[in-house]
Amino acid sequence: MNTRQSDNLRAPPSATTGTTTMSAIVQDRYGPTPEDLFRASENAADLTSLGELSESGALAPAIDRSYPLAEAATAIRHLLSGRTRGKLSVSPADTHTPNSGSTA
């Protein structure tokens, strides 16, 4: 491989570390990934608005079920079943709501 061909295979070095990463090589060759296109960049105004919505109760998480830490394996089985309607919560405390919000 001559020098000109090997130069075409190199990605630009990372601006922060000076190293080349695999994602830089892929992005240089194929363009941005779908994750790059839909990645949100937060700003202070958005975070403030979300905080206000959360504090007012207008923004509430959709929790399907809550499990104590001792039942984490059961929580994972439920998640893998594909019947989850919202998020699962696993807590070290023994306060959980079995089947709360679940229609299964």
C-alpha positions in Angstrom: 0.0 0.0 0.0 1.5 3.3 -1.0 1.4 6.4 1.2 -1.4 8.0 -0.6 -3.7 4.9 -0.1 -2.9 4.6 3.6 -3.7 8.3 4.1 -7.2 7.7 2.8 -7.8 5.0 5.4 -7.0 7.3 8.4 -9.7 9.2 10.2 -9.0 12.7 11.6 -7.7 12.6 15.2 -10.1 13.4 18.0 -10.0 17.1 18.9 -9.9 16.3 22.6 -7.5 13.5 22.9 -5.5 13.5 19.6 -6.4 9.9 19.0 -8.4 8.2 16.3 -11.5 6.3 17.4 -13.4 3.7 15.5 -16.5 5.9 15.5 -14.4 8.7 13.9 -13.3 6.3 11.2 -16.9 5.1 10.5 -18.3 8.6 10.6 -15.5 9.9 8.3 -16.2 7.2 5.8 -20.0 6.7 6.0 -21.3 9.9 7.6 -23.2 10.2 10.9 -24.9 7.3 12.5 -28.7 7.3 13.2 -27.8 7.8 16.9 -25.8 11.0 15.9 -28.7 12.4 14.0 -31.2 12.0 16.9 -28.9 12.8 19.8 -30.2 15.7 21.8 -28.0 18.3 23.2 -29.3 19.8 26.4 -29.2 23.4 27.3 -30.0 25.3 30.5 -33.4 26.6 29.3 -34.6 23.1 28.4 -33.4 21.7 31.7 -35.1 24.5 33.6 -38.4 23.9 31.7 -38.2 20.2 32.4 -37.5 20.8 36.1 -40.5 23.2 36.3 -42.8 20.6 34.6 -41.6 17.9 36.9 -42.1 20.0 40.1 -45.6 21.0 39.0 -46.6 17.4 38.4 -47.3 17.9 34.7 -44.4 15.6 33.8 -44.8 12.2 35.3 -42.8 9.0 34.5 -44.8 6.0 33.2 -43.8 3.3 35.7 -45.2 -0.1 34.9 -43.9 -1.9 38.0 -41.6 -1.4 40.9 -39.5 -4.2 42.3 -37.3 -4.5 45.4 -33.7 -5.3 44.7 -34.1 -8.9 45.9 -36.5 -9.4 42.9 -34.3 -7.9 40.2 -34.3 -11.2 38.3 -38.1 -11.1 38.2 -37.9 -7.5 36.9 -35.5 -8.5 34.1 -37.7 -11.4 33.1 -40.7 -9.0 32.9 -38.7 -6.6 30.8 -37.6 -9.3 28.4 -41.2 -10.6 28.1 -42.0 -7.6 25.9 -45.2 -6.8 27.9 -43.8 -3.9 29.8 -45.9 -0.7 29.5 -43.5 2.0 30.8 -40.4 1.8 32.9 -39.5 -0.7 35.5 -38.1 0.5 38.8 -35.7 -1.6 41.0 -35.1 -0.1 44.4 -32.9 -1.2 47.3 -35.8 -0.3 49.6 -38.5 -2.8 50.4 -41.3 -0.5 49.3 -42.7 -1.6 46.0 -46.0 -1.7 44.2 -46.5 -5.1 42.6 -48.3 -4.9 39.2 -49.0 -1.2 39.6 -50.2 0.2 36.3 -49.9 -3.2 34.6 -52.6 -4.5 32.4 -50.9 -7.9 31.9 
